[in-house]
Amino acid sequence: MRKSSIYLPEELKQSLARVATGTGRSEADLIRHAIERFITVAMPTAPPASAGTAISSPRPALIGVGVGPGDPGLLTGRARATLLAADRVFVITTDPRSVGRAEMVVRAATPAALLERLPFAIASDPASRERSLRAVADAVEAALAAAELVAVALLGDPCQWSIFPELAAIVRAERPGVPILAEPGITSYQAAASDAVVPLGRPGAAIVVLGDVAELAERLSATDDAVILYKATTDGATLKVLAAEHDRDGTLVAELSGLPGQRIVALGDAADGPISYLATVIFPGRRRVGIDTSR
């Protein structure tokens, strides 16, 4: 007899064995994970589950979960419920040897979730990036083949500046019957704008979000709209010149959004050196003459 399942009904033992074989995990590990998840949900200190946040998803299914910029408190109720309900939670990381920001949020918000890191080469050449994406898709599809509810946790929102849309397209093409969903998340620029009380949108205006500093000068000169530089590599000196040339007073730099070391400063007070990849730069929109902004 299997010691881990000796007290279970025979039918449940057989089901447990099939899941263990399909997932490559031991029966004991599956039992431990189920108990941990039950205890976490039942803990008095855990936020109560409401009918509006209950997750009822078929298996297999793939769900992209936005975990916000870093503060577990910014995780939505539905996102948290999804992470708790998932059989497996993949976290995308640039370095599989270290705990990334998305993983930090998941561990803090849902400590019982079964996590697995998936490395992805963000700044690689197109061929390396394609191989990296393929490896992520293979891992996800292996879990789906085992009839699991798979969650992929990503910083910010899963449909904004993340690999989830590309991953979903691969899974949809290769497994057309698998349901694919996304739980929205708060982006770092939304969190930073709220903390600084900076308007991102006004009547008659738009918000432009860029990931490449090469496009920044053209956008700043072509529009009065708010312009966000998001997940881009640049330096403070370059941004100061652009802000001055295009009359963008009030530009802000936000680093470590949602984390204990969060820092939001005026661009003029930022250092001239490199700005971290996950920093957010907000160029507020210029007020247009004749546009009623009082609404």
MISE-419438 format. One line per 3 residues: their letters; for each residue x, y, z of N, C-alpha, C. Coordinates in steps of 0.1 Angstrom, whole numbers. Layout:
N
A = X:Y:Z:X:Y:Z:X:Y:Z ~ ...
This chain:
295
MRK = 8:-12:0:0:0:0:9:12:0 ~ 3:23:-6:10:36:-5:7:43:8 ~ 18:45:16:16:50:30:9:63:30
SSI = 12:72:20:6:85:20:-9:85:18 ~ -15:75:13:-29:75:10:-37:63:16 ~ -31:57:27:-36:45:33:-50:47:38
YLP = -53:59:43:-66:61:50:-77:67:40 ~ -74:68:28:-83:74:18:-91:63:12 ~ -104:66:7:-112:56:0:-105:52:-13
EEL = -107:40:-17:-100:34:-28:-101:43:-41 ~ -113:48:-43:-115:56:-55:-107:69:-55 ~ -106:75:-43:-98:87:-41:-83:83:-42
KQS = -79:72:-37:-65:67:-39:-61:66:-54 ~ -70:61:-61:-67:59:-76:-67:72:-83 ~ -76:81:-79:-75:95:-85:-63:102:-81
LAR = -59:101:-69:-46:107:-64:-34:101:-72 ~ -34:88:-74:-23:82:-81:-22:87:-95 ~ -34:89:-102:-34:94:-116:-28:108:-116
VAT = -33:116:-107:-28:130:-107:-13:131:-104 ~ -8:123:-95:6:122:-91:14:118:-104 ~ 10:108:-111:17:103:-123:17:114:-133
GTG = 5:121:-135:4:131:-146:12:143:-143 ~ 14:147:-130:21:159:-127:35:157:-123 ~ 39:144:-121:53:142:-117:56:145:-102
RSE = 45:147:-94:47:150:-80:43:138:-72 ~ 48:137:-60:45:126:-51:31:128:-46 ~ 25:116:-42:12:117:-35:12:125:-22
ADL = 23:123:-15:25:130:-2:25:145:-4 ~ 32:149:-15:33:164:-18:20:169:-22 ~ 12:162:-29:-2:166:-33:-11:168:-21
IRH = -10:158:-12:-18:159:0:-14:170:9 ~ -1:172:10:4:184:18:-1:197:13 ~ 0:198:-1:-4:211:-7:-19:213:-5
AIE = -27:203:-6:-41:204:-4:-45:208:10 ~ -38:203:20:-40:206:34:-36:221:37 ~ -24:224:31:-19:238:33:-29:248:28
RFI = -34:245:16:-44:254:9:-56:255:18 ~ -61:244:23:-73:244:31:-71:252:44 ~ -60:251:50:-57:258:63:-56:273:60
TVA = -49:276:49:-48:291:46:-61:297:44 ~ -70:291:36:-83:296:34:-91:297:47 ~ -89:287:56:-97:287:68:-91:296:80
MPT = -79:301:78:-73:309:89:-81:321:91 ~ -83:325:104:-91:337:108:-85:349:102 ~ -72:350:101:-65:362:96:-66:364:81
APP = -70:353:74:-71:354:59:-84:362:56 ~ -83:370:45:-95:378:40:-106:368:37 ~ -118:371:42:-129:361:39:-132:360:25
ASA = -135:348:20:-139:345:6:-154:349:5 ~ -157:356:-5:-171:360:-8:-175:354:-21 ~ -188:354:-23:-194:348:-35:-188:355:-48
GTA = -184:368:-46:-179:375:-58:-165:371:-61 ~ -158:365:-52:-144:361:-55:-142:346:-56 ~ -152:338:-55:-151:324:-56:-147:320:-70
ISS = -138:311:-72:-133:306:-85:-139:293:-88 ~ -146:291:-98:-152:279:-103:-147:277:-118 ~ -136:270:-120:-131:269:-133:-130:255:-137
PRP = -132:251:-150:-130:238:-154:-115:234:-154 ~ -112:222:-154:-98:217:-155:-97:208:-167 ~ -87:210:-176:-76:220:-174:-81:234:-178
ALI = -74:244:-174:-76:258:-178:-63:266:-175 ~ -62:277:-182:-50:286:-181:-55:300:-177 ~ -50:305:-166:-54:319:-162:-42:327:-159
GVG = -41:338:-166:-30:348:-163:-35:357:-152 ~ -26:358:-142:-30:366:-130:-21:378:-128 ~ -27:390:-128:-19:402:-125:-18:404:-110
VGP = -5:404:-106:-3:405:-91:1:419:-87 ~ -1:429:-96:3:443:-92:18:446:-92 ~ 22:457:-87:36:461:-89:45:456:-77
GDP = 39:451:-66:48:447:-56:41:446:-42 ~ 31:453:-40:24:453:-27:13:443:-27 ~ 14:432:-18:3:422:-18:-11:428:-16
GLL = -11:440:-9:-24:446:-7:-31:451:-19 ~ -24:452:-30:-29:457:-43:-35:445:-51 ~ -33:433:-46:-39:421:-53:-54:421:-52
TGR = -61:419:-63:-75:419:-63:-80:406:-56 ~ -93:407:-51:-98:395:-44:-99:383:-54 ~ -103:386:-66:-104:375:-76:-91:369:-79
ARA = -80:378:-80:-67:373:-83:-62:364:-72 ~ -64:368:-60:-60:360:-48:-68:346:-48 ~ -81:347:-51:-89:334:-51:-84:325:-62
TLL = -80:330:-73:-75:322:-84:-62:315:-80 ~ -53:323:-74:-40:317:-69:-42:306:-59 ~ -52:307:-51:-55:297:-41:-61:285:-47
AAD = -69:287:-58:-76:276:-64:-68:268:-74 ~ -57:274:-79:-49:268:-89:-41:256:-84 ~ -40:246:-92:-32:234:-89:-17:237:-90
RVF = -14:247:-98:0:250:-100:1:265:-104 ~ 10:272:-98:12:287:-101:26:288:-106 ~ 27:292:-119:40:295:-125:43:310:-123
VIT = 55:313:-119:59:327:-118:70:329:-128 ~ 69:340:-136:79:343:-147:90:350:-140 ~ 103:346:-143:114:352:-137:125:353:-147
TDP = 134:363:-145:146:365:-154:157:356:-149 ~ 156:352:-136:167:345:-130:161:334:-121 ~ 161:321:-125:155:310:-118:162:308:-104
RSV = 173:314:-102:180:312:-89:176:321:-78 ~ 168:331:-81:164:341:-71:149:343:-71 ~ 144:348:-60:129:351:-59:127:365:-65
GRA = 118:364:-76:115:377:-83:103:384:-76 ~ 100:396:-81:90:404:-75:76:398:-75 ~ 73:392:-87:60:385:-88:59:374:-77
EMV = 69:366:-76:69:355:-66:68:360:-52 ~ 74:372:-49:73:377:-36:59:381:-32 ~ 51:386:-42:37:390:-40:29:377:-38
VRA = 31:367:-46:23:355:-45:26:348:-31 ~ 39:347:-27:42:341:-14:36:348:-3 ~ 36:362:-3:30:370:8:15:368:8
ATP = 8:368:-3:-6:368:-4:-12:354:-3 ~ -6:344:-8:-11:331:-8:0:321:-5 ~ 5:320:7:17:312:10:15:297:8
AAL = 3:293:6:0:278:4:1:275:-11 ~ 2:285:-20:2:282:-34:15:274:-38 ~ 13:264:-47:24:256:-52:31:264:-63
LER = 43:269:-61:49:278:-70:60:270:-78 ~ 62:275:-91:72:269:-99:77:281:-108 ~ 90:283:-108:96:294:-115:98:290:-130
LPF = 95:299:-139:97:297:-153:106:308:-158 ~ 119:306:-161:128:316:-166:124:321:-180 ~ 125:334:-182:122:339:-196:132:350:-199
AIA = 138:349:-211:149:358:-215:142:371:-221 ~ 141:381:-213:134:394:-217:142:401:-228 ~ 155:403:-225:163:412:-234:171:405:-244
SDP = 168:392:-247:176:384:-256:173:388:-271 ~ 181:383:-280:178:384:-294:165:377:-297 ~ 159:380:-309:146:374:-312:146:359:-311
ASR = 156:352:-316:157:338:-317:157:332:-302 ~ 165:338:-294:166:333:-280:153:336:-273 ~ 147:347:-276:134:350:-269:123:340:-273
ERS = 124:336:-286:114:327:-291:116:313:-284 ~ 128:309:-283:131:296:-276:127:297:-261 ~ 129:308:-255:125:310:-241:110:309:-240
LRA = 103:316:-249:88:315:-249:83:301:-251 ~ 90:294:-260:86:280:-263:88:271:-250 ~ 98:273:-243:101:266:-231:90:268:-220
VAD = 86:281:-219:75:284:-210:62:278:-214 ~ 59:278:-227:47:272:-232:47:257:-230 ~ 59:250:-232:60:236:-230:56:232:-215
AVE = 62:240:-206:59:237:-192:44:239:-188 ~ 38:250:-194:24:252:-191:16:241:-197 ~ 19:237:-210:11:227:-216:13:213:-210
AAL = 24:211:-203:26:198:-196:16:198:-184 ~ 15:209:-177:6:210:-166:-9:209:-171 ~ -12:215:-182:-25:214:-187:-29:199:-192
AAA = -19:192:-197:-21:178:-201:-24:169:-189 ~ -20:174:-177:-23:167:-165:-36:171:-159 ~ -44:179:-166:-57:184:-162:-57:193:-150
ELV = -47:201:-150:-45:211:-139:-51:225:-142 ~ -55:232:-132:-59:246:-133:-46:253:-131 ~ -41:259:-142:-28:266:-142:-29:281:-141
AVA = -22:287:-132:-22:301:-131:-8:306:-134 ~ -7:317:-142:6:323:-145:6:337:-138 ~ 14:339:-128:15:351:-121:25:361:-127
LLG = 20:373:-130:29:383:-137:27:396:-130 ~ 38:404:-130:37:417:-124:28:426:-132 ~ 21:435:-125:12:444:-131:0:437:-136
DPC = -3:439:-149:-15:433:-155:-11:423:-166 ~ -17:411:-166:-13:401:-175:-14:405:-190 ~ -22:414:-193:-24:418:-208:-17:431:-211
QWS = -9:437:-202:-1:449:-205:13:446:-203 ~ 21:446:-214:35:445:-214:40:433:-206 ~ 34:421:-210:38:409:-204:38:398:-215
IFP = 43:386:-212:43:376:-222:30:368:-223 ~ 21:371:-214:9:362:-214:1:362:-227 ~ -1:374:-233:-8:373:-246:-2:363:-256
ELA = 12:364:-257:19:355:-266:17:340:-262 ~ 19:338:-248:17:325:-243:3:319:-246 ~ -7:328:-244:-21:324:-246:-23:320:-261
AIV = -17:328:-270:-19:325:-284:-13:311:-288 ~ -2:307:-282:4:294:-284:-5:283:-279 ~ -9:285:-267:-18:275:-261:-31:274:-268
RAE = -37:285:-272:-50:285:-279:-48:277:-293 ~ -37:279:-299:-35:272:-312:-32:258:-311 ~ -25:254:-300:-21:240:-298:-31:232:-290
RPG = -39:239:-282:-49:232:-273:-62:240:-274 ~ -68:240:-285:-80:249:-288:-92:247:-278 ~ -92:235:-271:-103:233:-262:-101:238:-248
VPI = -89:243:-245:-86:247:-231:-90:261:-229 ~ -99:264:-219:-103:277:-215:-91:286:-211 ~ -90:298:-216:-80:307:-213:-86:320:-207
LAE = -82:324:-196:-87:336:-189:-76:345:-184 ~ -80:357:-180:-70:366:-174:-77:374:-162 ~ -69:375:-151:-74:383:-140:-66:396:-140
PGI = -72:408:-142:-65:420:-143:-57:424:-130 ~ -47:432:-132:-39:436:-121:-36:451:-122 ~ -31:457:-111:-28:471:-111:-13:473:-116
TSY = -11:482:-125:3:484:-130:10:494:-121 ~ 23:494:-123:32:503:-114:29:517:-117 ~ 25:521:-130:23:535:-133:9:539:-127
QAA = 0:530:-126:-13:534:-119:-11:536:-104 ~ -3:527:-98:0:528:-84:8:541:-81 ~ 18:544:-89:26:555:-87:18:568:-88
ASD = 10:569:-99:1:580:-101:-8:583:-90 ~ -14:572:-84:-23:573:-73:-16:578:-61 ~ -4:573:-58:4:577:-46:8:592:-47
AVV = 11:596:-59:15:610:-61:3:619:-65 ~ -9:614:-66:-21:621:-70:-18:629:-83 ~ -13:622:-93:-10:628:-106:-21:623:-116
PLG = -28:632:-123:-38:627:-133:-32:620:-145 ~ -36:608:-148:-32:602:-160:-40:605:-172 ~ -53:608:-169:-62:611:-181:-71:623:-178
RPG = -74:630:-188:-83:641:-187:-93:641:-199 ~ -104:647:-198:-114:648:-209:-107:652:-222 ~ -109:645:-232:-103:649:-245:-88:645:-247
AAI = -83:638:-237:-69:634:-237:-67:619:-236 ~ -55:614:-239:-53:600:-239:-40:597:-230 ~ -38:584:-228:-26:580:-221:-17:572:-231
VVL = -5:575:-232:4:568:-241:14:560:-232 ~ 15:547:-234:24:539:-226:35:534:-236 ~ 48:536:-233:59:532:-241:68:523:-234
GDV = 74:514:-241:84:505:-235:98:508:-241 ~ 99:518:-250:112:520:-256:115:535:-256 ~ 126:539:-250:129:553:-249:132:559:-263
AEL = 134:551:-273:137:557:-286:124:564:-292 ~ 112:560:-288:100:566:-292:96:578:-284 ~ 103:580:-273:98:590:-264:98:604:-269
AER = 108:609:-276:109:622:-281:98:625:-291 ~ 95:616:-300:85:618:-310:71:619:-303 ~ 69:610:-293:56:611:-287:54:623:-279
LSA = 64:628:-272:63:640:-264:61:652:-272 ~ 66:652:-284:64:664:-293:51:663:-300 ~ 46:651:-303:34:650:-311:21:651:-304
TDD = 22:651:-291:9:650:-283:10:658:-270 ~ -1:662:-265:-2:668:-252:-6:658:-242 ~ -8:646:-246:-13:635:-237:-2:631:-227
AVI = -7:625:-216:2:619:-206:10:608:-213 ~ 23:607:-210:32:597:-216:39:589:-205 ~ 37:576:-205:43:568:-195:55:560:-201
LYK = 66:560:-195:77:551:-199:78:540:-189 ~ 75:528:-194:72:516:-186:81:505:-190 ~ 88:499:-180:97:488:-183:107:491:-194
ATT = 114:502:-193:123:506:-203:137:508:-197 ~ 147:507:-205:161:509:-200:166:523:-205 ~ 169:532:-195:174:545:-199:181:551:-187
DGA = 184:564:-188:191:571:-177:184:585:-174 ~ 187:590:-162:181:602:-158:185:614:-166 ~ 197:615:-170:202:626:-178:194:628:-191
TLK = 192:616:-198:185:616:-211:170:621:-209 ~ 164:616:-198:150:620:-196:149:635:-192 ~ 158:640:-185:158:654:-181:158:663:-193
VLA = 167:660:-202:168:667:-215:154:667:-222 ~ 149:655:-224:136:654:-231:125:662:-224 ~ 124:661:-211:114:668:-203:115:683:-205
AEH = 127:688:-205:129:702:-207:126:707:-221 ~ 130:699:-231:127:702:-245:112:703:-248 ~ 104:694:-242:90:693:-245:81:698:-234
DRD = 86:707:-226:78:714:-216:70:704:-208 ~ 76:694:-202:69:685:-193:73:686:-179 ~ 69:698:-173:71:700:-159:63:690:-151
GTL = 68:686:-140:61:677:-131:63:663:-134 ~ 73:659:-143:76:646:-146:81:638:-133 ~ 76:626:-131:80:619:-119:87:605:-123
VAE = 96:601:-114:102:588:-115:98:580:-103 ~ 93:568:-105:88:559:-94:97:546:-95 ~ 103:543:-84:111:531:-83:106:522:-72
LSG = 107:509:-73:102:499:-63:88:502:-59 ~ 79:504:-69:65:507:-66:59:495:-58 ~ 52:499:-47:45:489:-39:54:482:-29
LPG = 67:485:-29:76:478:-20:80:487:-9 ~ 86:482:2:89:491:14:99:502:10 ~ 107:500:0:117:510:-4:112:519:-15
QRI = 99:519:-17:93:528:-28:98:542:-27 ~ 101:547:-39:106:561:-40:100:568:-52 ~ 93:579:-50:87:586:-61:92:601:-59
VAL = 100:605:-69:106:618:-69:104:625:-82 ~ 105:638:-81:105:646:-93:117:643:-102 ~ 115:643:-115:126:639:-124:139:648:-121
GDA = 137:660:-118:148:669:-116:156:665:-104 ~ 150:658:-94:157:654:-82:163:640:-84 ~ 160:633:-95:166:620:-97:180:621:-102
ADG = 188:610:-100:202:610:-104:202:610:-119 ~ 214:614:-125:216:614:-139:219:600:-144 ~ 222:591:-136:227:577:-140:215:568:-144
PIS = 218:556:-146:208:546:-151:196:545:-142 ~ 184:543:-148:172:541:-141:168:526:-143 ~ 165:520:-132:162:506:-132:151:502:-142
YLA = 152:489:-146:143:484:-157:129:485:-152 ~ 126:482:-140:112:482:-135:107:496:-129 ~ 115:506:-131:111:519:-127:100:524:-137
TVI = 92:534:-133:82:540:-141:84:555:-142 ~ 83:561:-154:85:575:-155:72:581:-161 ~ 66:590:-154:53:596:-158:55:611:-162
FPG = 52:613:-175:52:627:-181:38:631:-181 ~ 34:640:-171:19:644:-171:15:651:-184 ~ 3:649:-188:-2:656:-200:-2:671:-198
RRR = 0:678:-209:-1:692:-209:-15:697:-211 ~ -20:706:-202:-33:711:-203:-36:718:-216 ~ -47:714:-223:-50:720:-235:-59:732:-234
VGI = -56:742:-241:-65:755:-240:-78:752:-247 ~ -89:756:-239:-102:754:-245:-109:741:-241 ~ -102:732:-234:-107:719:-230:-112:720:-216
DTS = -124:717:-213:-130:717:-199:-125:705:-192 ~ -116:707:-181:-111:697:-173:-117:696:-160 ~ -128:703:-158:-134:703:-144:-143:692:-141
R = -146:683:-152:-156:672:-149:-149:661:-142
